[in-house]
Amino acid sequence: MKRYANVIIDISLSSLDRPFCYHIPDELAGKIDVGNRVDVPFGRGNNPRKAYVISLLEEPDCDPSIVKDIIGVSGASVSIEEKQFELAAFIKSNFGGTMSQALHVVLPAKAKVKQLLLREVVRTLGREELLSLKGEALRKKNQNAKVKLLDALLEQESIPYEWITGKLGVSASTIRSLEKAGALRIDSVTKYRNPVHVNKGEGPTLTLSASQQAIVDSVKKDIDESRPGEYLIHGITGSGKTEVYMTLAQIAVSRGEQVIFMIPEIALTYQTLVRFYQRFGSRVSVMNSTLSPGERYDQCMRASAGEIDVIIGPRSALFVPFPNLGMIIIDEEHETSYKSENTPRYHAVRVAEYIARRENAALILGSATPSLESYYKAEKGEIKLFELNERLTGGSLPEVTVTDMRQELKEGNRSIFSRKLQALLKDRIEKNEQAMLFLNRRGYAGFISCRECGEVIKCPHCDVSLSEHYGGKLVCHYCGYETAKPKKCPSCGSGYIAGFKAGTEQIEEKLKEMFPGVTTLRMDADTTKTKDSYEKILSSFMNGEAQVLIGTQMIVKGHDFPNVTLVGIIAADISLNGSDHRSGERTFQLLAQAAGRAGRGTLPGNAVIQTYRPDHYAVVHAAAQDYKTFYSEEIAYRRLMGYPPVAHMLGIRTAGPDRARAEKLAGELADIARRGTYKVPVLGPAPAAIEKLKDMYRYVVYIKAEDYDILVNVKDSLEEYILGQGTGGCFVQFDFD
């Protein structure tokens, strides 16, 4: 008889990241299992806390006299398999953070929400007996509702409860009276919330090209021989990677297995869902942050019950508890959004590799611009590489023009749009074709500064400039701080204060000034705040309700609009100014992906890249859509500098309200790493790129090593130090590669 339970307290504090033993009282015997959430008394005040049961014991592993009783099974109890704990342990070990934080990531839902019950009224008597009851009711006064319900039961054996109380207008008391008479019973069936609202329709029947079929055949052969592996599909934009994904998914589903299909952006969900729904019907669902807690929980329950074959979504889709997972597909695998920004800072592709190995499932990675990590592994033969070099439509890649905005300025063009882009926009609008304008910023202007003294208006809580929005409002895009735009410079009093650089709102305004009557849609963080905003904007543009779509990164990631024949990239340089070693890679990927949105149908396409650095290798190779030459230059730079993927890096960030304490803690951690067994190179501490954020001062330390496991061991030793010494009110975050 298991009489004790080890639990993890549901508090994100490293000092509590260890099991605590509790006694299971007699009234809860047999009601508690591994994976349950329970309420326990905690601390000196015995305050009730939520906790996760991680193991059951016959005897306590500590002094029995100090062991407290579990209060009860939490109303938020979620039963999860042992595999989820293994996965949480993997994430904690390889990416840092506490076990509690890792469990929050992998659990199907933070809390069990109220289930929806569908009630059915089922007749339990024969027709003769029902007719007899009806005769009795007719002879009495005020029995019309009972007669109405009996008539309905004579026609149908079961009727939805809500239909009886709604359409028939029969009260609950009337239903209960017939239930007591034995004429009917009320059955309750769990009804799952379904976030999918798509008309199935008929998708296009496509015949795979020889190149596509070769990929499918190769992967299928490995699956049939019970040796599924990891595969990278490097296909140019428009080469038909999604059709390959769907065919591979069909192979897994036909074997009775489930498929996780990962996409980098919620904005891609609708278009992807439509294509999969047309192929797989209602056994497809989605998992993303726009779902309600009830919808998220129900998708996990549907998946574990075997009611879903394919789940589509960003990182969170990876943790849907499928009983027989056969394949994980990660589209646009290069995207930075697959890396979590919160502790633990796990990378979904690395976690997917672990899950695929554990489940003996196939892992399919795909991109027109693969991450250097994936291509490097393919180059070394660690994963199988496939290439798709032709567009599915038979068309060619767009004609790309690089425009030097310095020259435009010298020749008197002060517009946001180069003369080449203006001419092409005019041409496409007149032809009733569509265009996309991409800018990696939102808001009305990049920042506000004084032309007299150079003062930039910054957020008082973060070391970043404020952005101008409509209505004379300045907004911080990090903490949300807002203030009115000043009329004079707060530093020198000059009236020459204005916004510089364009935002999506300003581009839309200038476009309408230049082309009166043009219809536009804008897609950025400001216009996609509501639940269905992504679908509404994208479906409107697909249906031709606007000639130009203006947006930030979310418009250039994987979307397929056949009538788009022009893409304008307004400010190609912004991502080149990043403060890390990936800025060149990110710029190449963004520009190549953006340009690839043009000419995906039967009409030829154009792309215009506007830049102040036309000779930068990332811009040159993106314009040529030449990934391999870019990779050769970039990997040589990484090899020279010892950066990932050639070597590995561990970033350690300390943050706290006291600048001196945050810097001191960073220094202590750096010294421990330097004195450690492995003699690894340690850089820092130094102020973070944004030193102050939300009133917290931030410092960073970087450690390099060729072996990832060495960095994991260094991280473990630093966590041990933090556990013993504390952090003095500071936060510590670990970030690999």
TABEL-V884613 format. One record per backbone hydrogen bond with DSSP energy under -0.5 kcal/mol. CO is the residue of the C=O (numbers start at 0). NH is the residue of the N-H. If there is no record, write none. Layout:
CO_NH, CO_NH
This chain:
0_2, 2_23, 3_56, 4_21, 5_53, 5_54, 6_8, 6_19, 7_51, 8_10, 10_12, 12_15, 13_16, 15_8, 15_17, 19_6, 20_67, 21_4, 22_24, 22_69, 24_27, 25_28, 27_30, 27_31, 32_35, 35_52, 36_73, 37_50, 38_70, 38_71, 39_48, 41_46, 42_45, 46_41, 48_39, 49_9, 50_37, 51_7, 51_53, 52_34, 54_5, 56_2, 56_3, 62_65, 63_66, 67_22, 68_40, 71_38, 73_76, 77_79, 80_83, 80_84, 81_84, 81_85, 82_86, 83_87, 84_88, 85_89, 86_90, 87_91, 88_92, 89_93, 90_94, 91_95, 94_344, 97_101, 98_102, 99_103, 100_104, 101_105, 102_106, 114_116, 115_190, 116_118, 117_188, 118_160, 119_121, 119_186, 120_158, 121_184, 125_129, 126_130, 127_131, 128_132, 129_133, 130_134, 131_135, 132_136, 133_137, 134_138, 135_139, 136_139, 139_142, 142_146, 143_147, 144_148, 145_149, 146_150, 147_151, 148_152, 149_153, 150_154, 151_155, 156_122, 158_120, 159_162, 159_163, 160_164, 161_165, 162_166, 162_167, 163_169, 170_174, 171_175, 172_176, 173_177, 174_178, 175_179, 176_180, 177_182, 177_183, 178_181, 182_123, 182_124, 184_121, 184_186, 186_119, 188_117, 189_191, 190_115, 192_194, 194_196, 203_205, 205_207, 208_212, 209_213, 210_214, 211_215, 212_216, 213_217, 214_218, 215_219, 216_220, 217_221, 218_222, 219_223, 220_224, 221_226, 222_225, 228_362, 229_383, 230_364, 231_233, 231_385, 232_234, 232_366, 233_387, 235_238, 237_391, 239_243, 240_244, 241_245, 242_246, 243_247, 244_248, 245_249, 246_250, 247_251, 248_252, 249_253, 250_254, 251_254, 251_256, 252_255, 257_325, 257_326, 258_260, 258_310, 259_261, 259_328, 260_312, 261_330, 264_267, 265_268, 267_271, 268_272, 269_273, 270_274, 271_275, 272_276, 273_277, 274_278, 275_279, 276_280, 279_282, 280_283, 282_308, 282_309, 284_311, 287_290, 291_295, 292_296, 293_297, 294_298, 295_299, 296_300, 297_301, 298_302, 299_303, 300_304, 301_306, 301_307, 302_305, 302_322, 308_258, 309_284, 310_260, 311_286, 312_262, 313_316, 314_317, 315_318, 316_319, 319_321, 323_257, 325_361, 326_259, 327_363, 328_261, 328_330, 329_332, 329_365, 331_334, 334_337, 335_338, 337_339, 337_347, 343_345, 345_339, 345_347, 346_350, 347_351, 348_352, 349_353, 350_354, 351_355, 352_356, 353_357, 354_358, 355_359, 355_360, 356_359, 361_327, 361_363, 362_230, 362_364, 363_329, 364_232, 365_331, 365_332, 366_234, 370_374, 371_375, 372_376, 373_377, 374_378, 375_379, 376_381, 376_382, 377_380, 383_231, 385_233, 387_235, 390_393, 394_390, 397_399, 398_606, 400_402, 400_608, 401_403, 402_404, 402_610, 403_407, 404_408, 405_409, 406_410, 407_412, 408_411, 411_413, 417_421, 418_422, 419_423, 420_424, 421_425, 422_426, 423_427, 424_428, 425_429, 426_430, 427_432, 428_431, 433_564, 433_565, 434_548, 435_437, 435_567, 436_550, 437_569, 437_570, 438_440, 442_504, 442_505, 443_502, 444_467, 446_499, 447_456, 448_497, 449_453, 454_449, 455_457, 456_465, 460_694, 461_463, 463_458, 465_447, 466_474, 467_443, 467_444, 468_471, 468_472, 471_484, 472_468, 473_482, 474_466, 474_476, 475_479, 480_475, 482_473, 488_492, 493_488, 494_496, 495_450, 495_451, 497_448, 499_445, 499_446, 500_445, 502_506, 503_507, 504_508, 505_509, 506_510, 507_511, 508_512, 509_513, 510_514, 514_517, 518_546, 518_547, 520_549, 522_551, 523_526, 523_527, 529_532, 531_535, 532_536, 533_537, 534_538, 535_539, 536_540, 537_541, 538_542, 539_544, 540_543, 546_434, 547_520, 547_549, 548_436, 549_522, 550_438, 551_554, 552_555, 555_557, 559_561, 560_563, 561_600, 562_433, 562_564, 563_598, 563_599, 564_605, 565_435, 566_568, 566_607, 567_437, 567_569, 568_609, 570_573, 572_575, 572_576, 573_576, 574_577, 579_582, 581_585, 582_586, 583_587, 584_588, 585_589, 586_590, 587_591, 588_592, 589_593, 590_594, 591_595, 593_596, 594_597, 596_599, 604_398, 605_566, 606_400, 607_568, 607_609, 608_402, 608_610, 609_571, 610_404, 612_615, 615_618, 615_619, 616_620, 617_621, 618_622, 619_623, 620_625, 621_624, 624_626, 625_629, 626_630, 627_631, 628_632, 629_633, 630_634, 631_635, 632_636, 633_637, 634_638, 635_639, 636_640, 637_641, 637_642, 642_645, 642_646, 647_704, 648_650, 648_736, 649_702, 650_734, 651_700, 652_732, 653_698, 654_730, 655_696, 656_658, 657_661, 658_662, 659_663, 660_664, 661_665, 662_666, 663_667, 664_668, 665_669, 666_670, 667_671, 668_672, 669_673, 670_674, 671_675, 672_675, 675_678, 680_703, 682_701, 685_699, 688_690, 690_697, 691_462, 692_695, 695_692, 696_655, 697_687, 698_653, 699_684, 699_685, 700_651, 701_682, 702_649, 703_680, 704_647, 705_707, 706_709, 706_710, 707_711, 708_712, 709_713, 710_714, 711_715, 712_716, 713_717, 714_718, 715_719, 716_720, 717_721, 718_722, 719_723, 720_724, 721_725, 726_729, 730_654, 732_652, 733_344, 734_650
